[in-house]
């Protein structure tokens, strides 16, 4: 069994925020793989299902982003799940919009949800980093991540969410490199520096 958690903030006002792309990925996974009904447990909205024969607990922590580790940590302890069997989908400002990278371990890079997870799980969980781009200036980061996706962003967003769900068997099998490559094959996105692009330097 593995845990897959998408990060975001609960409530309608945050629903379409860039910061909630992890919740969106979890919803698309549940739809694509026909997971069971949602219910409340582990301070989260959870559903259960299978991906290529592997049992998956799918979580959307309801603790708000900055306390995501409390929810995922509770489920991991209950099921005795190792960090290597936990995949977290979250927004990443230092990747261009629509880009995708898998990473295991490392620091939080300013992402408070990841910081909370590290404090509860250690650093060695797996991260599906979903690029939302950087606004260019530090003081613009918060309104950027807590702002809704623009209509013009919907095509790459839909493609990325679907690719993350469709290619999921590779991640479930533990082949993160193949998973990353397949997601980007299914949903190609231009590779550039989000900070440079935001400043008009490209």
Backbone as a ProteinNet text record, in pm:
[ID]
protein_1_A
[PRIMARY]
XXXXXXXXXXXXXXXXXXXXXXXXXXXXXXXXXXXXXXXXXXXXXXXXXXXXXXXXXXXXXXXXXXXXXXXXXXXXXXXXXXXXXXXXXXXXXXXXXXXXXXXXXXXXXXXXXXXXXXXXXXXXXXXXXXXXXXXXXXXXXXXXXXXXXXXXXXXXXXXXXXXXXXXXXXXXXXXXXXXXXXXXXXXXXXXXXXXXXXXXXX
[TERTIARY]
83.9	0	87.9	43.2	114.3	15.4	69	-9.3	24.4	-79.1	-63.1	-141.4	-74.6	-140.7	-121.1	-229.6	-221.8	-235.1	-151.4	-153.3	-239.2	-301.4	-383	-444.3	-531.2	-605.8	-753.9	-822.1	-963.9	-1051.2	-1168.6	-1264.9	-1276.6	-1394.9	-1425.4	-1340.8	-1297.1	-1221.7	-1084.5	-1033.8	-901.1	-907.4	-1026.3	-1043.6	-966.7	-964.4	-902.1	-765.8	-711.3	-579.2	-469.1	-361.5	-244.1	-188.5	-198.5	-148.9	-223.9	-341	-424.2	-409	-302.9	-285.1	-268.6	-217.1	-205.8	-341.6	-436.5	-574	-631.6	-605.2	-656.9	-601.1	-472.4	-411.4	-476.5	-501.5	-566.5	-705.7	-780.1	-914.3	-909.3	-810.4	-799.1	-758.2	-670.5	-631.7	-753	-833.1	-953	-1049.7	-1065.2	-1156.2	-1103	-974.5	-915.6	-914.3	-886.2	-872.1	-994.5	-1100.7	-1230.3	-1217.1	-1159.1	-1145.8	-1283	-1286.2	-1409.7	-1454.9	-1569.7	-1623.4	-1531.9	-1539	-1459.4	-1520.9	-1433.1	-1479.5	-1373.3	-1412	-1320.8	-1247.5	-1114.8	-1031.6	-890.5	-816.4	-677.5	-669.7	-766.2	-767.9	-763.6	-823.1	-816.5	-948	-963	-1060.7	-984.1	-1027.2	-955.4	-1046.5	-984.9	-1054	-953.7	-1005.6	-919.3	-945	-840.7	-854.2	-730.9	-722.8	-608.1	-557.5	-426.8	-362.8	-273.7	-311.3	-238.3	-214	-316.2	-308.9	-248	-198.4	-142	-246.8	-268.8	-363.8	-308	-395.6	-355.4	-453.3	-398	-476.6	-451.1	-556.1	-545.9	-595.6	-513.8	-543.8	-543	-637	-632.3	-638.6	-524.2	-524.1	-610.3	-688.4	-777.9	-724.5	-597	-532.1	-484.2	-506.4	-441.3	-297.8	-250.7	-122.4	-10.2	0.5	116.9	124.4	14.3	13	-11.1	18.7	-8.2	56.8	173.5	244.9	169.6	86.8	10	-83.9	-150.4	-247	-177.9	-80.5	-13.3	65	126.2	198.8	109.2	-12.1	-107.3	-142.5	-169	-202.1	-82.5	35.6	156	184.5	165.9	187.4	82.5	-41.1	-150	-124.9	-83.4	-63.5	80.6	168.6	310.6	371.2	344.6	392.7	525.6	625.1	756.6	752.8	840.2	843.9	861.3	934.4	956.1	828	724.7	595.6	491	538.2	449.9	486.3	386.7	405.4	320.4	383.6	316.7	313	196.2	183.7	165.3	246.8	238.9	284.5	247.8	286.8	434.3	497.7	640.7	663.9	698	715.3	844	940.7	1068.4	1071.8	955.3	941.9	847.5	877.1	791.4	650.6	548.8	411.8	397.3	341.8	319.4	433.4	550.5	661.9	639.6	705	684.6	816.5	843.3	965	934.9	988.4	984.6	1114.3	1103.5	1219.9	1198.6	1303.8	1299.7	1398	1351	1438.4	1466.2	1556.6	1592.6	1517	1535.5	1474.5	1337	1284.1	1148.5	1145.7	1257.1	1266.7	1155.3	1123.1	1023.9	879.3	856.6	719.4	679	585.1	554	484.9	410.4	350.6	457.9	559.1	670.6	749.5	767.7	837.9	765.3	634	554.9	568.8	565.9	581.2	717.8	822.9	956.5	962.2	894.6	898.8	827.2	729.3	653.2	699.3	761.1	796.5	946.6	1026.5	1161.8	1156.6	1272	1277.6	1260.2	1259.1	1277.2	1149.1	1045.5	926.8	946.2	857.2	869	776.8	825.3	751.8	725.3	601	562.1	548.3	650.2	657	591.9	484.1	402.5	426	486.9	528.9	413.3	418	319	385.9	519.7	591.6	612.4	705.5	741.5	701.1	641.9	598.2	712.1	835	950	1004.5	917.3	960.3	908.9	990.1	956.5	822.7	796.4	673.2	547.6	565.9	451.6	420.1	506.4	489.2	357.1	326.6	205	78.5	59.8	-59.6	-61.3	56.8	62.1	11.3	65.3	27.7	-115	-161.2	-297.9	-396.4	-351	-440.2	-492.1	-606	-664	-586.6	-589.1	-536	-616.1	-545.7	-613.2	-672.4	-772.4	-836.1	-734.3	-637.1	-535.7	-445.6	-439.3	-355.9	-426	-556.2	-634	-586.2	-547.4	-503.5	-383.9	-277.7	-163	-196	-281.5	-319.3	-395	-494.4	-571.7	-481.3	-390.8	-300.8	-210.2	-156.9	-67.3	-140.9	-258.9	-335.7	-368	-410.8	-444.5	-321.2	-208.2	-84.9	-38.8	-47.7	-8.3	-92.4	-220.2	-308.4	-284.5	-273.1	-259	-128.4	-20.5	111.2	136.8	40	61.4	114.9	81.7	137.8	289.6	359.9	506.4	548.4	479.5	512.1	478.4	364.8	322.3	421.8	480.8	580.7	717.6	731	857.1	954	911.8	1000.2	972.5	1025.2	995.1	1053.5	1169.4	1229.9	1142.8	1094.4	1005.7	873.8	823.1	698.8	714	820.5	845.4	852.5	926.1	939.7	807.7	725.3	597.1	500.2	500	414.7	451.6	581.5	623.7	604.8	604.2	573.7	425.7	339.6	195.7	153	224.5	188.6	312.7	367.4	490.2	466.1	564.7	555.4	691.6	694.3	822.5	907.5	1036.6	1130.2	1199	1175.6	1243.2	1249.5	1324.8	1336.3	1215.1	1131	1013.1	1048.8	1158.8	1195.4	1239.1	1319.8	1364.7	1245.4	1156.2	1040.4	953.1	934.2	851.2	911.1	1043.6	1110.1	1127.3	1082.6	1095.2	1235.5	1316.6	1457.1	1480.6	1375.8	1395.6	1360.3
-119.2	0	124.9	227.3	354.8	467.2	577.8	698.7	798.8	854.4	967	1083.8	1195.3	1313.3	1431.5	1502.1	1629	1740.8	1842.4	1952.4	2068.3	2136.6	2253.4	2308.4	2405.2	2462.9	2429.6	2392.5	2357.8	2482.3	2463.9	2572.8	2630.6	2679.4	2728.6	2844.6	2931	3049.5	3014	2894.9	2852.4	2752.5	2709.4	2591.4	2598.1	2715.2	2727.7	2796.6	2813	2874.7	2788.6	2852.6	2777.7	2689.4	2737.6	2662.7	2530.5	2516.6	2397.4	2297.8	2312.2	2219.3	2075.2	2057.1	1922.5	1859.4	1937.5	1889.1	1849.9	1933.4	1906.3	1775.3	1749.4	1624	1504.8	1517.8	1408.9	1381.3	1486.4	1468.3	1397.8	1434.6	1372.2	1225.6	1195.2	1055.3	973.5	1028.6	957.8	932.1	1030.8	1014.8	912.3	926.9	840.1	694	667.8	530.3	482	559.8	521.2	478.6	568.5	543.1	542.8	489.6	484.2	621.3	626.8	755.4	826.1	957.8	1036.5	1032.1	1036	1044.6	1116.3	1155.1	1228.3	1131.5	1138.9	1059.3	1117.2	1100.6	1150	1300.9	1377.4	1521.9	1555	1467.9	1479.3	1434.3	1466.2	1397.9	1284.9	1162.4	1048.2	968.1	893.9	790	678.7	562.3	445.3	381	323.8	257.7	176.2	133	56.1	115	112.1	150.8	34.6	-31.6	-150.1	-251.6	-275.6	-379	-335.4	-212.9	-161.7	-77.9	-106.3	-28	111.7	210.2	349.5	418.8	485.8	576.9	716.9	780.3	912.9	1015.6	1118.5	1214.5	1357.8	1437.1	1582.7	1639.9	1668.7	1718.7	1844.6	1847.8	1961	2050.9	2040.6	2113.6	2252	2288.7	2400.3	2359.3	2417.5	2378.5	2368.1	2469	2478.8	2369.7	2292.3	2183.4	2047.8	2037.4	1913.8	1791.7	1810.3	1697.7	1629.7	1704.4	1643.7	1536.8	1567.5	1474.5	1352.9	1377.1	1266.4	1182.3	1247.7	1173.9	1081.5	1127.3	1043.2	917.7	933.2	817.4	724.7	781.7	699.7	616.3	673.4	597.2	488.1	519.8	422.8	299.7	321.6	210.6	161.4	225	188.8	201	313.9	341.3	414.7	367.3	432.1	556	653.7	773	740.5	636.2	599.8	550.8	525.1	479.4	590.7	714.7	831	925.1	962.6	1056.5	1179.7	1295.6	1422.6	1506	1548.1	1639	1781	1874.2	2011	2109.7	2236.4	2343.3	2376.2	2419.4	2451.1	2577.7	2688.4	2815.7	2820.1	2736.3	2739	2642.6	2598.2	2526.7	2606.3	2608.8	2679.8	2620	2698.6	2648.1	2523.9	2419	2295.1	2195.8	2238.2	2144.5	2054	1939.2	1841.3	1772.5	1760.4	1692.6	1606.7	1486.9	1402	1421.3	1422	1439.5	1362.1	1300.2	1235.5	1306.5	1342.8	1406.4	1550.6	1609.4	1749.2	1838.9	1969.2	2067	2109.9	2212.7	2258.6	2367.7	2434.8	2541.9	2645.3	2677	2779.7	2734.4	2605.8	2555.4	2505	2576.3	2546.2	2411.9	2366.4	2233.3	2125.3	2140.3	2045	2054.3	2175.4	2191.7	2116.2	2124.5	2053.9	1902.7	1856.3	1711.7	1662	1739.6	1700.2	1686.3	1778.1	1774.2	1652.5	1597.7	1482.9	1349.4	1351.7	1226.5	1208.5	1312.8	1313.3	1357.2	1368.2	1428.2	1329.3	1200.5	1102.9	1055.7	1139.4	1106.3	1156.8	1113.8	1145.2	1262.5	1351	1474	1486.3	1504.1	1537.9	1688.1	1754.1	1900.3	1952.8	2027.1	2071.6	2220.6	2255.5	2392.5	2488.6	2601.3	2707.4	2839.9	2839.1	2959.3	3054.7	3146.9	3245.1	3383.8	3467.3	3599.9	3698.5	3662.5	3746.8	3821.5	3863.9	3938.4	3868	3868.8	3796.3	3839.6	3970.3	4020	3981.7	3933	3891.2	3742.7	3668.7	3522.6	3485.5	3545.3	3506.6	3532.3	3653.5	3671.7	3581.7	3544.7	3454.2	3315	3257.3	3120	3113.2	3219.2	3221	3284.5	3310.3	3356.9	3239.5	3257.9	3152.4	3139.8	3019.1	3000.2	3086	3147.1	3223.7	3128.4	3177.5	3096.7	3049.9	3135.6	3101	2987.1	2962.6	2855.4	2719.6	2719.9	2596.7	2483.7	2512.3	2401.1	2324.7	2395.5	2322.7	2258.9	2324.7	2268.5	2137.2	2136.8	2014.3	1902.7	1937.2	1836.1	1777	1862.7	1814.9	1725.8	1765.5	1685	1547.9	1545.9	1418.6	1330.8	1390.7	1313.3	1253.2	1330.5	1279	1157.9	1160.8	1048	929.5	957.3	849.6	772.2	842.5	778.1	718	728.5	693.9	552.8	451.6	319.3	316.6	402.4	405.6	453.6	554.1	603.1	499.1	436.3	334.4	218.6	188.6	81.7	125.6	253.1	301.7	357.3	366.4	415.1	563.5	648.3	790.5	856.1	810.2	868.1	842.4	720	685.9	762	775.6	849	994.6	1058.3	1197.4	1211.2	1122.4	1128.2	1108	1017.2	989.1	1106.6	1168	1285.2	1395.1	1419.4	1526.2	1488.8	1360.7	1318.3	1342.7	1310.6	1326.5	1473.1	1553.3	1694.7	1781	1790.2	1868.7	2015.8	2076.4	2218.2	2281	2407.1	2471.3	2482.9	2463.2	2470.4	2606.1	2685.1	2813.7	2851.1	2954.6	3001.9	3087	3042.3	3122.5	3262.7	3276.5	3409.1	3501.8	3449.4	3531	3570.7	3475.8	3504.5	3612.1	3602.3	3700.1	3840.2	3845.3	3977	4024.9	3944.1	3983.1	3971.3	3880.8	3867.7	3763.1	3691	3585	3636.8
0	0	0	-73	-70.8	-38.6	6.2	28.8	-81	-142.1	-233.8	-174.9	-153.9	-98.5	-190.5	-217.6	-287.9	-186.9	-198.3	-101.9	-152.1	-56.6	-87.8	38.9	22	133.4	117.8	226.8	217.4	204.2	146.8	137.7	-1.4	-32.3	-166.1	-211.6	-120.1	-160.6	-216.2	-181.3	-227.8	-343	-377	-462.8	-594.3	-658.1	-790	-784.2	-662.3	-646	-707.3	-751.5	-797.7	-685.2	-561.1	-445.2	-428	-490.3	-474.1	-587.5	-666.7	-778.2	-728.8	-607	-550.3	-525.7	-473	-457	-593	-694.9	-829.3	-883.5	-857.5	-901.8	-832.3	-701.3	-627.5	-683.8	-714.6	-770.8	-906	-988.6	-1120.9	-1108.8	-1012.6	-988.5	-945.7	-854.2	-807.4	-921.9	-1010	-1123.2	-1223.5	-1258.8	-1361.2	-1318.6	-1191	-1143.5	-1064.8	-1069.3	-1011.6	-865.2	-787.4	-644.4	-578	-457.5	-380.8	-334.7	-266.6	-222.6	-123	-124.2	-31.2	108.8	209.8	348.2	430.8	550.6	637.9	731	729.6	819.9	816.5	923.1	931	901.6	952.7	930	780.5	700.9	555.1	493.3	367.4	283.1	214.8	238.2	181.8	89.4	0.5	-75.8	-100.4	-128	-144.7	-279.6	-334.9	-463.3	-495.2	-619.9	-666.8	-797.3	-812.7	-938	-979.5	-1086.5	-1133.4	-1022.1	-940.9	-838.5	-706.6	-698.3	-573.5	-501.2	-374.5	-295.8	-271.1	-284.6	-266.1	-171.9	-71.2	10.6	-44	-93.1	-153.5	-52.6	-27.7	77.8	26.3	78.3	64.3	206.6	267.4	405.5	420.2	528.3	554.3	665.2	692.5	801.3	758.8	634.2	566.1	533	424.5	365.9	468.7	555.6	643.5	748.7	767.1	866	798.9	669.8	595.2	658.1	719.9	779	891.2	964.4	1073.3	1019.4	908.1	850.5	788.2	702.7	634	735.2	833.7	936.5	1015.4	1045	1118.7	1039.9	911.1	826.9	811	794.1	776.5	900.8	1017.2	1141.1	1156.4	1123.5	1137.5	1050.7	926.2	833.1	827.7	908.9	909.3	768.9	706.3	571.2	579.4	505	502.3	412.7	439.3	353.5	204.8	173.4	33.1	-34.7	44.3	-8.8	-2	9.2	14.3	-100.7	-179.7	-290.6	-262.6	-266.1	-239.7	-367.3	-411.1	-525.1	-473.1	-524.5	-474.8	-581.5	-560.9	-652.2	-635.1	-744.3	-742.5	-823.7	-755	-826	-906.9	-874.1	-946.2	-1064.2	-1108.4	-1235.3	-1323.7	-1452.6	-1547.1	-1545.8	-1576.3	-1577.9	-1665	-1604.4	-1676.7	-1671.3	-1622.1	-1608.7	-1487.4	-1488.2	-1381.1	-1348.3	-1219	-1175.2	-1052.1	-1050.7	-931.6	-854.5	-724.5	-638.3	-510.1	-459.4	-328.4	-236.5	-117.3	-20	-53	25.4	6.9	103.1	83.9	172.4	125.1	192.3	162.9	56.4	33.6	-67.1	-50.7	74.8	101.2	92.8	61.5	51.6	191.3	255.7	395.1	414.9	315.1	324.7	329	244	243.1	373.1	423.9	552	663.7	667.1	767.3	751	627.2	601.7	646.9	620.7	663.5	815.7	885.3	1032	1087.7	1015	1064	1006	887.8	818.5	800.3	822.6	771.1	625.8	562.9	428.9	314.9	341.9	234.6	167.6	166.5	89.1	-53.9	-142.5	-285	-320.2	-404.7	-434.6	-583.8	-618.7	-754.9	-764.6	-817.4	-818.6	-947.4	-930.8	-1043.3	-1065.2	-1177.7	-1202.3	-1221.1	-1146.4	-1164.8	-1202.5	-1213.6	-1250.5	-1133.8	-1152.4	-1049.7	-1098.4	-1013	-1058.6	-1080.1	-1039.8	-1067.7	-948.8	-859	-740.8	-616	-510.9	-388.3	-330.4	-333	-270.9	-350.2	-471.4	-554	-540.6	-470.1	-462.5	-396.4	-280.8	-208.5	-290.1	-347	-430.3	-553.5	-603.5	-719.3	-682.1	-574.9	-541.1	-488.1	-421.9	-369.2	-466.4	-588.2	-693.4	-774.8	-837.5	-921.3	-1053.1	-1109	-1243.9	-1341.9	-1436	-1540.4	-1644.1	-1714.1	-1817.9	-1921.9	-1952.9	-2052.7	-2006.8	-1875.5	-1821.8	-1823	-1847.9	-1835	-1926.9	-2051.8	-2137.5	-2081.1	-2037.8	-1984.2	-1849.9	-1771.1	-1640.9	-1659	-1746.8	-1770.9	-1822.5	-1914.8	-1971.2	-1863.8	-1776.7	-1671.2	-1572.2	-1530	-1434.8	-1493.1	-1619	-1682.9	-1698.4	-1734	-1751.1	-1618.6	-1511.4	-1379.5	-1340.9	-1376.4	-1345.5	-1439.6	-1568.1	-1666.7	-1649.7	-1616	-1604.3	-1466.5	-1376.5	-1236.1	-1210.6	-1292.7	-1265.4	-1251.8	-1325.2	-1313.1	-1174.2	-1121.2	-987.3	-881.1	-896.6	-800.4	-797.7	-913.6	-923.1	-871.3	-835.8	-781.1	-882.9	-1009.4	-1115.1	-1139.6	-1052	-1059.3	-1183.9	-1228.7	-1348.3	-1471	-1482.7	-1594.7	-1584.1	-1462.5	-1440.5	-1484.9	-1440.4	-1478.2	-1630	-1693.6	-1838.4	-1910.2	-1858.8	-1923.2	-1904.6	-1786.9	-1765.7	-1864.6	-1882.4	-1972.7	-2119.8	-2149.1	-2286.4	-2317.5	-2219.7	-2239.4	-2233.9	-2155.6	-2139.2	-2153.4	-2274.3	-2292	-2259.4	-2195.8	-2160.3	-2185	-2226.8	-2254.2	-2129.4	-2145.8	-2033.9	-2035.6	-1933.8	-1921.6	-1774.7	-1744.7	-1607.2	-1571.9	-1477.6	-1441.7	-1394.4	-1321	-1269.9	-1382.9	-1476.5	-1589.8	-1677.5	-1701.5	-1785.7	-1721.7	-1588.6	-1518.4	-1525.8	-1533.6	-1541.1	-1684.4	-1779.7	-1919.6	-1973	-1913.3	-1952.2	-2060.1	-2099.6	-2198.9	-2337.9
[MASK]
++++++++++++++++++++++++++++++++++++++++++++++++++++++++++++++++++++++++++++++++++++++++++++++++++++++++++++++++++++++++++++++++++++++++++++++++++++++++++++++++++++++++++++++++++++++++++++++++++++++++++

